[in-house]
Amino acid sequence: MGLKRNERGDQERAKEVATGLRSLLKVGILAGLLVALMVFPLVALGGLSAKAGMDAVDRLSIELGESSPPQTTYVYAADGTTLISQFFDEFRRNVPLEEVSPIMQKAVISAEDSRFYSHNGVDMKGIVRAAAANRQSGEVEQGASTLTMQYVRGALRLNAETSEEVLAVTEQSAPRKLREIRLAMATEEQLSKEEILERYLNQVYFGHRAYGIYAASFVYFSKSPGELTLPEAATLAGLIQAPSSYDPAASDKSMATDRRNWVIDRMKTLGYITEHQATETKQQPIELNLSQPSNSCMDLSKDAAKYGFFCDFVRHWWRSQPQFGETPRDREHDLRRGGYTIITSIEPNIQDKVYDRVVSTQSKDSRFAHGVVAVEAGTGRVKAMAVNRNFEIDQSDNGFHSHPSASANGMKGNYPNTVNALLGGGDVAGYQAGSTFKMFTMLAALEEGMPLNTKIYSPHRVSTQYPVGSGPASCGGVWCPSNASGAMTGTQTMWSGFGKSVNTYFAQLIQRVGADKAVKMAERLGLQWRSETDAYFADPERSSGWGAFTLGVADTTPLEMAGAYATIAAEGMYCQPTPVLKAIDQNGRDLPQAAPNCHRELDEQVARAATDAALCVTGAGAKKGSCGGWSTADGFAKDVGRQAAGKTGTTDSTRAAWFVGYTPELAVASFIADPDNPFNAVGDGNAQKPIDTSALTLRTALKGKPVQQFTPPKGKIVNGR
């Protein structure tokens, strides 16, 4: 934080005085600084007139008193107590002085400023003592900085906005020292001794990336600052002067021990401890209980590791919110320094169950990613988000890539460690979701006035109007999909066509409604096209020819699909998936971003009609029509234990398998696929896993809650009459 120099004459006089003071410093006569300060107060401000300089110092001291150093942001689960992770540039958490053990306060004063409670920011006796010591040694060895002066210097450094300002704060010069002295005196007029000590303890660096007493207590002793004992307090107080030199975590603890014992002797001399306490403590070895704070969703504890990918979604979400800064980079900078308390939407009891589920289904030699996301209908709040991977950047122990060419070149795969957003919320395009996309075609058709009982004869294979480039199956240059089973041949309605997942029914339905409308429907419900191929076909100039879209040839993520189906569960209210319930700043104020971002996207009768057809899939049975006798996930509703709708989805050769299920309260999307190589088929044997995982998630989330029923559709949307 620089102060402008406004008067040329004052600048010249300041330079002359500064030159003289540097000469005094060179010979060690530091006492001259205090004399110069009294005679030339303008020097402390680098050239302002005396009165203007005093006013500016007072203003700056007030700013320093009100400033707060960067603090760690803490991210919690929905219960407000389960710590998920932390974000920080400097690991620091401010604590009030009453939460710091009295012995720690005394140890710091003994080590850094024994006359702290008697001086006014400048210790004249200390200056004289330092001057004598420096004169005797012939060089500047002691700086006579009081605790208040150290606080001022640290606050100026933290408030500096440019490298030049940082240099001005830290350079060894007479003007800098004088400015620091005057600010210390002004600060003592603005703050009480207790306030200065509290700010100092929360600001000072203790080594090992521990900024402030809270971080130091955690890093070195895994406890709160209020629990520090005498030997622990003396060890930490001894670190302040030179954290690297006196590092107690070094293999050789001799320097740290000597420094700790020096602090203990100072405490004895000042009467803070007895002779017996000093003797007994000095005989004890330094005993540490080191902790490594997690940062940015990585290096999480065993209990928190299950939240890694959700934590990263929180980070991506924060970067996307304009209220937190002008650019994504500014927003993340604020996240790492703002000291926020973020209460997320994730439910620990649900997360525990689904995480254990997806991990337990992973065989040792399998690279398939199996994951699940649960989104609350009507709010968009994410209740669970888990995948069988570790959110870690270190891939040194990963196996080789599953794609043959990549493996041949020695490329590592993304198992078991990866930081790719496999579940959504980041830049990963995702995976083909198969027949779960039939929902978008059905919604578009219902919206265009086609009723649920729309009858279409569906042969085993059907030729379409769409070019072969829009899908994998070709008959004479056009797309001609077939059904998975000959038993699907016959006249179908939306109920039976959706429940049995009849490809030829939906290939004809998308021709009637228009592929562009189905693509647009998916976009309206939150899907984005991140791959070049998908973006090409989804372009409005080409989307009308993308017939294969109805069979899920586009990439998507579980987060997007859970959000889309949650819209149907909420009878047409789309809510952007969000991971945050509320965020609180350092002063306990709620940030204005917790309200769900929702709007009506579908008519409620359209959503109700789609649900009636989706009940055919799960064995729950449609309320307004016939499901045709069988379905693709017939036992799902029974497994959930209440009325539930949904849709299965598999891609060609079962390269990926999906299930998206929902009740009136919650939507769940689960998948299994190879994120490294989409052509590596998961096989039919894995197709049941997403169904079972989705059922477990809904069953766990809704346990003990009242059973809610879907409202059946009515009117023309059912039968056209």
LOTIBA-988343 format. One record per residue (C-alpha): x, y, z. Coordinates in steps of 0.001 Angstrom, whole numbers, plus 500000, padded with zeros to 6 digits. Example, Ala and Ser with C-alpha at 12.3 -4.5 7.8 and 13.67 -1.06 7.14 Angstrom:
<nodes>
512300495500507800
513670498940507140
</nodes>
This chain:
<nodes>
500000500000500000
502044502953498790
501680506595499932
502009509294497242
504701511943497511
503174515298496707
505772517961497410
509122518138495626
510842520122498407
509813517602501006
511210514822498829
514625516467498704
514702517044502459
513628513436503017
516485512209500833
519011514252502789
517785512944506123
517591509384504806
521201509619503590
522299510674507042
520296507927508687
521834505277506456
525217506482507627
524071506132511216
522838502607510493
526158501679508966
528030502444512172
525308500937514316
523965504119515987
520290503091515812
519334505486518569
519717508226515982
516610506901514289
514439507940517187
516009511400517307
515499511830513572
511915510707513917
511185513421516460
512969516109514445
511815515046510968
508423513267511210
507979513800507453
510634511189506697
508426508443508040
506096509068505141
508704509504502461
508328513254501846
504994514568503073
504790517734505130
504721517155508871
500995517769509342
499968515979506152
502307513175507061
500786512757510505
497271512688509054
498246510103506447
499931507934509074
496834508048511230
494657507080508291
496993504254507305
497222502981510874
493433502777510998
493447500831507739
496073498459509089
494069497998512269
491001497074510268
492801494893507718
492763491121507958
495382488744506527
494400486060504014
492539483231505658
491702479642504846
488258478828503466
486642475783505081
484191473585503188
481688471498505157
478987468968504344
475306469825504823
475487468960508542
477845471907509072
480378469798510984
481827467259508536
484909468946507070
485310468200503368
488361470277502503
490084473641502697
491240476233500193
494170478515500933
497189480337499597
498429480759503162
497143478239505694
495689480545508317
492603480858510459
492055483835512717
491227483059516333
490377485487519156
493031486014521797
490968484238524448
491260481033522386
495071481141522585
496533479577525718
497946482201528147
501285480377528188
501541480816524408
500915484533524729
503615484822527403
506075482768525349
505718485077522321
506108488216524409
509185486730526102
510777485822522774
509896488886520723
509086491897522936
509471491596526688
508411495252527280
505360494948525025
502908496095527694
504979499112528759
506046500831525497
503980502829523020
505000500873519943
508707501785520081
511005500364522738
513644503026523461
515594500710525737
515590498071523045
516883500561520490
519737501604522756
520551497977523521
520537497084519817
522657500112518967
525268499085521490
525311495509520234
525606496605516626
528352499103517409
530315496401519162
529951493918516294
530540496474513570
527417495455511640
523645495523512025
522728492394513992
519784493628516065
516917495682514667
515046496498517893
511679495850516271
508861495662518771
506001493258518398
503863496187517215
506438497140514596
506553493545513390
502780493560513106
502865496805511089
505514495424508753
503528492242508197
500287494137507634
501942496433505099
503335493429503257
499948491708503178
498278494888501902
500917495499499232
499528495210495719
502748495319493678
506246493873493943
507575497419494353
505376497938497410
506540494629498892
510156495726498404
509482499079500032
508071497288503082
510968494862503498
514057496762502341
516741497610504906
516592501391504836
516228504279507247
513048505703505623
511376502312505836
512338501926509482
511123505386510382
507839504857508601
507419501576510458
508157503230513813
505663506046513254
502985503624512110
503613501462515161
503104504459517441
499922505429515579
498671501841515686
499099501774519461
496774504772519597
494166502960517497
494282499453519026
494600498039522518
497561495868523455
495315492803523418
494080493647519903
497623494095518631
498769490824520189
495769489002518711
496440490387515222
500133489609515507
499513485999516534
497111485526513653
499542487054511160
503040485819511989
504693482976510033
505853479824511860
507303477815508969
505926474746507168
503321476925505442
501740477651508838
500593481264509002
499245482344512360
498955480553515663
495973478379514685
497838476930511703
501048476477513701
499237474589516466
497593472330513895
500661471696511741
503167471003514517
500999469560517287
497607468677515726
495724470648518343
494050473994518865
496063476980520171
494099476901523406
495543473471524214
499236474339523836
501504473381526738
504607475197527963
507169473209525911
504952473463522811
504406477193523257
508126477836523759
508924475804520626
506514477828518491
507586481170519937
511195480311519146
510341479737515490
509255483293514728
512735484769514395
513942482168511845
511473479344511043
513852477469508745
516846477605511069
514879476507514136
512653473962512385
511660471348515001
510640468921512245
514202468738510923
516171465544511402
518568467410513696
516512469116516427
519473470601518275
519000474185517032
515258474019517654
515860472668521147
518423475349521974
516072478050520740
513150476618522720
515271476508525863
516334480115525298
512645481111525227
512038479137528423
514915480970530143
513458484304529026
510077483300530461
511740482400533755
513650485697533857
510439487648533242
508634485735535983
506179483909533752
507321480473534951
509215479169537972
512772477897538149
511442474389538604
509183474644535536
512063475920533446
514460473181534539
511910470414534079
510746471649530640
514242472090529244
514998468440530011
512130467270527783
512737466454524118
510650468236521494
507709466003520712
505705466819517591
502427465500516205
502674466770512650
499618467267510448
499434468141506772
496459470357505936
494546469345502845
494282471959500126
492115472270497019
490444468859497379
493708466880497369
495687465093500086
492425464575501965
492147462449505059
490738458950504740
487295460119505873
487271463155503577
488649461366500495
485156460272499483
484301463952498876
487208464743496515
485271465003493250
482396466850494906
484913469270496424
486282469959492955
482720470612491754
482434473222494528
485594474886493198
484335474899489596
480949476192490735
482541479016492716
484615480019489681
481416480285487618
479599482657489985
479917486329488908
479125487659492393
482498486391493625
484696488369491210
485098489669487676
486907486627486275
487146482926487221
490725483549488312
489667486433490572
486942484274492096
489293481421492902
491803483898494338
489049485147496642
488095481577497560
491670480853498669
492107484048500691
488634485045501840
488316482854504913
484809481721504057
482816479005505753
480995477118503007
478144474785503915
477522472460500992
474487470409500021
476166466992500257
474596464649502813
477224462569504694
474913459628505383
474040459304501690
477586459983500505
479032457325502797
476723454662501423
477093455474497735
480868455901497971
481214452492499619
478944451076496940
480853452350493896
484211451432495415
483104447933496366
481989447168492801
485465447830491422
487485444726490684
491233445006491106
492015444578487423
489164446761486093
489644450330484871
485933451078484479
484696454181486241
481493453638488171
479875456703489646
476628458292490800
475170461768491350
471974462622493260
470188465962492706
467248467224494742
464149467979492679
462939471564492978
466246472960494307
469038471431492217
471060470755495343
473528467913494946
473051465370497727
475607462741496705
478481462582494224
480867459644494183
483045457653491806
485522454804492273
488601456984491824
490928459007494070
490969462740493464
494754463066493289
497120464634490772
499899462074491352
499566459342488707
502955457740489260
501369454529490582
498583454441487991
498424451607485502
498962452086481800
496316453720479668
493547451389478431
493746452691474873
496251450467473004
498090453263471202
498409455357474358
499574452360476353
502174451536473690
503598455029474183
503850454508477937
500962456836478821
499441456402482273
495703455901482668
493323457652485051
493088454807487539
493169454941490489
494197458632490666
492853461475488548
491709465086488823
489425464917485798
485837465877486600
484499462394485820
481060463124487290
480555466554485776
480923470149486860
484196470631484981
485460470419481421
485203466657480850
482828465900477951
481507462778479623
480239459541478123
477548458376475721
474403457771477742
472464455499475388
468705455267475657
468436457663478603
468317460310475821
464967458941474632
463494461084477389
464384464260475452
462655463000472308
459559462024474289
459403465411476036
459731467230472722
456949465114471237
454642465656474222
455313469388474068
454399469390470363
451011467888471173
451657464187470556
449871462213473321
451213459301475346
449106456838473341
450801457810470064
450900454473468242
453769453619465891
454431450218464357
458021449396465266
459767446683463225
463039445113464274
464914447553462004
463761450777460444
465214453035457765
465079456747458496
465436460017456640
468676460786458462
472105460508456831
474404457742457973
476819460313459427
474414460975462299
474599457424463619
476492454115463449
473948451985461542
473775452326457750
471344450980455165
471880452386451733
473443455580453053
470820456350455705
470652455694459422
468677452500460121
468764451433463792
467483448107465091
466048446894468376
467923444960471040
465346442144470906
462908440743468386
460261440758471128
460012444525470705
458547444273467200
454955445491467018
452822448550467600
454071450568470534
452976453680472448
455150456035474447
454421453908477524
455536450622476024
458160452121473710
459860453857476645
459412451007479110
460915448428476737
463359450940475207
462272450273471623
464829451927469348
462732451808466186
459812453494467947
461966456447468967
463758456596465618
460365457211464030
459181459498466837
462171461812466442
461430462031462700
457891463190463504
458844465799466093
462157466879464537
465625466045465814
466397469727466328
463584469943468897
464946466930470800
468442468424470834
467062471757472004
465095470006474759
468308468465476120
469973471872476088
467032473416477904
467431470823480645
471107471585481182
473146469486478743
476216471026477094
478177469792474088
481855469709475011
483230467389472328
483892468712468837
481669466029467283
478702466779469531
479071470530469085
479157470018465305
475934467986465124
474159470078467789
474708473272465839
471274474689464849
472295474456461193
472730470664461490
470720469465464487
467638468694462388
469655465879460758
470914464356464012
468429461496464267
470727459177466227
470635461719469041
467571459934470412
469705456835471117
472233458776473192
475236459032470880
476232462365472483
478455462659475547
477062463797478858
477812463536482576
475911462086485537
475557465600486978
473838466858483828
471558463827483546
470539463932487197
469753467631486794
467712467011483636
465619464208485152
465194466210488382
463317468739486214
460780466054485335
460543464959488968
459817468593489903
457002468706487326
458866470980484925
460890473234487242
464521473228486106
467049474058488813
470712474450487975
472646471799489950
474371473514492860
476705472225495567
476287475051498101
473643475744500724
475279478895502023
478590480680502374
479568482860505333
482308485493505301
484845486246508045
482379488549509801
479607485975509951
477570487475507124
475801485239504615
476822485742501002
473836486335498669
474033483182496571
472285480346498407
468856480583496753
468278477859494135
468527479051490533
465233477653489239
462725478442486522
459837476671484834
461073474908481710
458267472427481037
454516472543481393
453621470423484405
451348468190482308
454232467444479937
456445466481482878
453698464370484463
453099462550481184
456802461771480790
456877460391484332
453874458174483625
455806456577480764
458989456386482893
457064454420485533
456838451626482952
460623451191483049
460886450497486783
458020448067487301
455935450684489121
453397450691486288
451863453631484440
448688455151485840
447149456069482489
448209453379480027
449660449946479352
453384449279479693
453247446268477376
453962443508479882
457680443903480601
460429446522481003
464191446999481144
464467447585484926
461407445788486185
462517445437489832
463823448949490381
460784450448492136
460518447425494405
464184447760495314
463736451446496132
460701450619498246
458385453271496830
457053454667493575
460024455444491315
460492456215487624
463582456102485431
465339454967482294
468074452506481412
470704453279478839
473372451223477075
475514452135474093
476588449959471154
478229446735472355
477562447931475927
480551450236475887
478791452190478621
475773451469480827
473536454002482584
470500454322484753
468715457544485673
465997457117488292
463847459480490289
461111459958492846
459181463193493433
461996464315495765
465247463196494163
466866462245490844
469862459910490605
472134459230487624
474635456358487661
476993455099484961
479817452689484275
482312453301481453
486003453566480661
486873457295480774
490210456671479033
488919454590476137
485195454829475225
485598451834472889
486555449583475787
483190447884476380
482049447366479964
480022444312478838
476544443142479666
477729441774483009
478233445333484294
474970446779482967
473095446043486193
475501448001488399
474129451501487617
470578450223488261
471521448763491641
473581451800492633
470751454176491744
468286452120493777
470624452092496784
471077455849496578
467349456595496488
466618454028499195
469269455516501494
468295459128500854
464581458548501433
464791456161504376
462334457186507073
460747459922504961
457036459995504017
456230458263500746
455291460711498002
453352459763494873
453645461199491382
450611463112490112
449217461384486991
448721463431483806
445263464271482525
443536465578479434
444644465494475810
448257464733476653
447205461206477611
445117460100474639
444697463154472410
441074463678473353
</nodes>
